[in-house]
Amino acid sequence: MTKHTRSQAQQATLDRIEDDVAVLIVEGREVTRPLASLPSGVREGDVLDLETMTVNPEATEALREQVRAARQRAKKGKTPPPGDFDL
């Protein structure tokens, strides 16, 4: 049996907000919670400590940096399509 460290076992990432429901990713699984049970001002992509129900700013920034780096790797060497388009 493997032991989880506190940070692995007790954290979740806020994947998305659907109306008044928060969809969290916990150990690779989606879990839903009422949005009202999360800290006020929580945003998609925030990493939450499930024990204290607070945002972990260091883990959130580390995750955002990983996402930025992955996007840069994905865009590297690619040219945008010709023509005008709106996002």
C-alpha positions in Angstrom: 0.0 0.0 0.0 1.4 3.4 -1.0 1.2 6.4 1.3 0.1 9.7 0.0 1.7 12.8 1.2 -0.7 15.4 2.6 -0.4 17.6 -0.5 -1.2 14.8 -2.9 -4.2 13.4 -1.0 -5.8 16.6 0.1 -5.7 18.8 -3.0 -8.1 19.4 -5.8 -8.1 21.6 -8.9 -11.2 23.6 -9.8 -11.8 22.5 -13.4 -14.9 24.5 -14.1 -18.0 26.1 -12.7 -21.4 25.1 -14.0 -24.1 27.4 -12.6 -23.9 27.0 -8.8 -21.8 23.7 -9.0 -18.0 23.5 -8.9 -16.4 20.6 -10.8 -13.2 19.6 -9.1 -10.4 17.2 -10.2 -9.3 15.1 -7.3 -6.7 12.4 -8.0 -7.8 12.3 -11.6 -11.5 12.0 -10.9 -14.2 14.6 -11.3 -16.0 15.5 -8.1 -18.8 18.1 -7.8 -19.4 20.4 -4.8 -21.8 23.3 -4.3 -20.0 26.5 -5.4 -21.1 28.1 -2.2 -19.0 25.6 -0.2 -15.8 27.0 -1.9 -13.9 30.2 -0.9 -15.4 33.3 -2.3 -13.5 34.6 -5.4 -12.3 31.1 -6.3 -11.5 30.7 -10.0 -11.1 27.9 -12.6 -7.6 26.6 -12.3 -7.2 27.3 -8.6 -5.7 24.5 -6.5 -7.7 24.0 -3.3 -6.7 22.3 0.0 -9.6 20.1 0.7 -9.0 19.9 4.4 -9.1 23.7 5.0 -11.1 24.6 1.8 -8.7 27.4 1.0 -6.8 28.2 -2.2 -3.2 27.1 -2.2 -1.5 30.1 -4.1 1.8 28.4 -4.5 0.3 25.2 -6.1 -2.1 27.3 -8.2 0.8 29.4 -9.6 2.9 26.2 -10.3 0.0 24.7 -12.2 -0.6 27.8 -14.2 3.1 27.9 -15.1 2.9 24.3 -16.3 -0.1 25.2 -18.5 1.8 28.2 -19.9 4.8 26.1 -20.7 2.7 23.4 -22.3 0.9 26.0 -24.5 4.3 27.5 -25.6 5.5 24.0 -26.5 2.3 23.3 -28.5 2.6 26.6 -30.4 6.3 26.4 -31.1 7.0 26.4 -34.8 3.4 26.7 -35.9 2.2 29.6 -38.0 -1.3 31.0 -37.7 -3.7 30.2 -40.5 -4.0 32.8 -43.3 -6.8 35.3 -43.3 -8.7 37.3 -40.6 -10.6 35.5 -37.9 -12.1 36.4 -34.5 -11.7 34.4 -31.4 
